[in-house]
């Protein structure tokens, strides 16, 4: 009985030994609460992030762009002087290189001589025209006078011939008759010759006009010689290669002593003005308009905080203007999201000590909730001066 009493008097803790399995259940429920809280926080944070950035459209397919002017000579020759180096900054009008000008100077001198010759010929034609104004009317008068003299001689010969044939045979001789006949025939020939001379001298005005035409031809040759001289002078000037704009020398492909040809690329000048070309997906440009504000992050210079605005949207996707545009009407069609180039101008934030190179990777963010304007063409026409009318 003592044993039974001892079994019945066991402490309560001994009797509740099977309860420990309830502890993992409490931990599991606590983990679910924590997980639910974390998920809720993430959802709230995601919602806040979406709400804060719902009007921001960004892309990493964007690069800096600008104007790069290729410098090529107008004339060929040996480079006698090269006055710039790689990546050097030059000013507009600065001399970059010098081509040997001696051949072109000789051509200029030859053109000047040809001009002088043409001018002398034009002066001679002008004087011949003045002479023609007097000479051709004088020739006509001279021919008419010779014709009158020939007719007078013919009248005398006819009178002598009739007289020789009208007298008695004994009062003359056969020789006199023959002489009279020969004189008549000679007078008739002289009249015919004089009439021909008059006919040849008759076109006085056409001859004068012909002399005037000669003046026009010589004046045209003078103008052609002047144009050749101007061209030769330009060739001499073009032997000095100058910078057309401010910028940095890039891609220098020439050395002093090289023989360069017309149109050959010597180097390029990158102008200081830089903008951004961002290739946005076609699904991202729905609310984009020119004039909207843009924040720009430059990978090369993280400290730069650039601000700009949309200048324009290209009216065509990048694939449209590629060297080999897609032919969607042939073969199996696979839809690909296209990208539209958007030009973005930088308004502020540039550091003069950190000029942006062309082709740098940037990440622009367009604020589509800012004020923009339509890029539709104006509704008016164009007047004669080229101005758009409302």
DAMONOR-V824230 format. One record per residue. N is the residue number from 1. PSI is psi in degrees with one decimal (* if undefined). BURIAL is I if it has 16 or more other ideal C-beta (glycine too) atoms within 10 Angstrom, else O. Layout:
BEGIN
n-><N;N>
psi-><PSI;PSI>
burial-><BURIAL;BURIAL>
END
This chain:
BEGIN
n-><1;2;3;4;5;6;7;8;9;10;11;12;13;14;15;16;17;18;19;20;21;22;23;24;25;26;27;28;29;30;31;32;33;34;35;36;37;38;39;40;41;42;43;44;45;46;47;48;49;50;51;52;53;54;55;56;57;58;59;60;61;62;63;64;65;66;67;68;69;70;71;72;73;74;75;76;77;78;79;80;81;82;83;84;85;86;87;88;89;90;91;92;93;94;95;96;97;98;99;100;101;102;103;104;105;106;107;108;109;110;111;112;113;114;115;116;117;118;119;120;121;122;123;124;125;126;127;128;129;130;131;132;133;134;135;136;137;138;139;140;141;142;143;144;145;146;147;148;149;150;151;152;153;154;155;156;157;158;159;160;161;162;163;164;165;166;167;168;169;170;171;172;173;174;175;176;177;178;179;180;181;182;183;184;185;186;187;188;189;190;191;192;193;194;195;196;197;198;199;200;201;202;203;204;205;206;207;208;209;210;211;212;213;214;215;216;217;218;219;220;221;222;223;224;225;226;227;228;229;230;231;232;233;234;235;236;237;238;239;240;241;242;243;244;245;246;247;248;249;250;251;252;253;254;255;256;257;258;259;260;261;262;263;264;265;266;267;268;269;270;271;272;273;274;275;276;277;278;279;280;281;282;283;284;285;286;287;288;289;290;291;292;293;294;295;296;297;298;299;300;301;302;303;304;305;306;307;308;309;310;311;312;313;314;315;316;317;318;319;320;321;322;323;324;325;326;327;328;329;330;331;332;333;334;335;336;337;338;339;340;341;342;343;344;345;346;347;348;349;350;351;352;353;354;355;356;357;358;359;360;361;362;363;364;365;366;367;368;369;370;371;372;373;374;375;376;377;378;379;380;381;382;383;384;385;386;387;388;389;390>
psi-><-31.5;-36.2;-42.1;-36.3;-37.6;-36.3;-36.1;-21.3;27.1;145.5;154.2;-32.2;-35.7;-34.3;-17.3;27.6;-31.8;-5.5;-23.8;-32.4;-15.2;-19.8;-46.1;-32.6;-38.7;-41.8;-40.1;-43.7;-35.9;-39.8;-37.8;-39.5;-44.4;-44.0;-42.2;-38.7;-42.3;-45.6;-42.1;-42.5;-40.8;-41.4;-44.5;-44.5;-41.6;-40.8;-41.6;-41.8;-43.7;-42.1;-39.1;-28.8;14.1;-22.9;15.8;126.5;120.5;163.8;154.5;2.1;69.2;147.1;155.3;146.5;165.4;-168.2;125.8;112.8;119.8;127.2;121.0;142.6;149.4;-23.5;162.6;160.9;-178.7;138.3;111.9;-24.6;136.1;112.1;11.1;161.4;174.1;136.7;18.8;141.0;131.6;156.4;158.3;130.5;-7.8;140.8;127.0;-40.9;162.6;128.3;143.4;116.8;-1.4;-42.2;-39.6;-31.2;-39.0;-40.9;-36.5;-42.6;-39.5;-42.0;-36.5;-39.6;-41.2;-35.8;-43.3;-40.2;-42.9;-39.1;-39.4;-41.7;-36.1;-38.8;-40.1;-40.1;-37.0;-41.8;-37.5;-33.5;-41.2;-40.2;-38.9;-32.5;-27.4;-33.6;-48.2;-39.2;-35.9;-39.5;-39.6;-43.8;-39.5;-43.1;-39.8;-38.0;-42.0;-35.4;-41.9;-40.1;-39.4;-36.3;-36.7;-43.3;-34.4;-41.4;-42.8;-41.5;-39.0;-40.6;-44.5;-40.6;-40.9;-37.5;-42.1;-31.7;-9.4;-17.3;169.4;152.9;-30.2;-20.2;-4.5;179.3;163.4;-31.4;-43.3;-38.8;-44.1;-40.9;-41.8;-39.7;-41.9;-39.7;-37.0;-47.7;-38.4;-39.3;-39.2;-39.7;-39.7;-35.3;-43.0;-41.7;-40.2;-37.4;-40.6;-40.6;-39.4;-42.8;-39.7;-34.0;-3.0;-43.8;69.7;-49.7;-42.0;-36.7;-38.4;-41.9;-35.0;-39.3;-36.2;-37.0;-37.6;-37.1;-43.8;-41.9;-42.9;-35.9;-37.3;-40.3;-33.8;-44.3;-39.0;-40.0;-36.8;-42.0;-39.8;-37.9;-41.4;-44.1;-41.5;-38.3;-39.2;-39.8;-39.0;-42.0;-36.4;-9.2;-17.0;112.6;121.8;158.7;126.9;-20.5;165.0;146.8;-174.0;138.6;129.5;154.6;53.0;121.8;25.9;150.4;157.3;130.3;-14.2;149.6;120.0;151.3;163.1;130.0;-3.3;136.6;120.7;-47.7;173.4;153.0;119.9;116.5;155.8;-28.8;128.5;141.2;-176.8;136.3;111.9;127.4;89.6;150.2;152.4;-23.4;-6.8;-10.9;9.2;-42.9;8.2;139.0;149.2;140.1;-14.6;147.5;149.3;135.1;136.2;128.3;127.5;124.3;-35.9;-30.4;82.3;-22.6;-16.9;130.7;92.5;145.1;141.5;-162.4;158.8;125.6;-46.0;160.1;130.7;135.3;62.3;141.5;166.9;-34.1;-29.1;-38.4;13.2;167.5;-32.6;83.0;151.3;145.5;87.2;-12.9;-2.5;147.8;-170.5;132.6;129.6;118.7;127.7;134.0;121.3;161.8;141.0;121.4;131.8;124.1;126.7;124.9;140.3;124.0;-43.3;168.5;-9.6;144.2;119.0;-26.0;-7.8;68.6;140.5;131.0;160.0;140.8;8.0;145.2;131.7;164.0;96.4;145.6;114.6;130.1;96.8;-6.3;-3.4;167.4;131.9;-177.2;161.5;148.6;23.8;151.6;152.6;148.9;-21.9;178.3;-163.4;127.1;-176.4;-25.3;-0.8;5.8;144.5;127.4;143.9;*>
burial-><O;O;O;O;O;O;O;O;O;O;O;O;O;O;O;O;O;O;O;O;O;O;O;O;O;O;O;O;O;O;O;O;O;O;O;O;O;O;O;O;O;O;O;O;O;O;O;O;O;O;O;O;O;O;O;O;I;I;I;O;I;I;O;I;I;I;O;O;O;O;I;O;I;O;I;I;I;O;I;O;O;I;O;I;O;O;O;O;O;I;O;O;O;O;O;I;I;I;I;I;I;O;I;I;O;O;I;I;O;O;I;I;O;I;I;O;O;I;I;O;I;I;O;O;I;I;O;I;I;O;O;I;O;O;O;I;O;O;I;I;O;O;I;I;O;I;I;O;O;I;O;O;I;I;O;O;I;O;O;I;I;O;O;I;O;O;O;O;O;O;O;O;O;O;O;O;I;O;O;I;O;O;I;I;O;O;I;O;O;I;I;O;O;I;I;O;I;I;O;O;I;O;O;I;O;O;I;I;O;O;I;O;O;I;I;O;O;I;I;O;I;I;O;O;I;I;O;I;I;O;O;I;I;O;I;I;O;I;I;O;I;O;I;O;O;I;I;I;I;I;O;I;O;I;O;O;O;O;O;I;O;O;O;O;O;I;I;I;I;I;O;O;O;I;O;I;I;I;I;I;O;O;O;I;I;O;O;I;I;I;O;I;I;I;I;I;I;I;O;O;O;O;O;I;O;I;O;I;I;I;O;O;I;O;O;O;I;O;O;O;O;O;O;O;O;O;O;O;O;O;O;O;O;O;O;O;O;I;I;I;I;I;I;I;O;I;O;O;O;I;O;O;O;O;O;I;O;O;O;I;O;I;I;I;O;I;I;I;O;O;O;I;O;O;O;O;O;O;O;O;O;O;O;O;O;O;O;O;O;O>
END
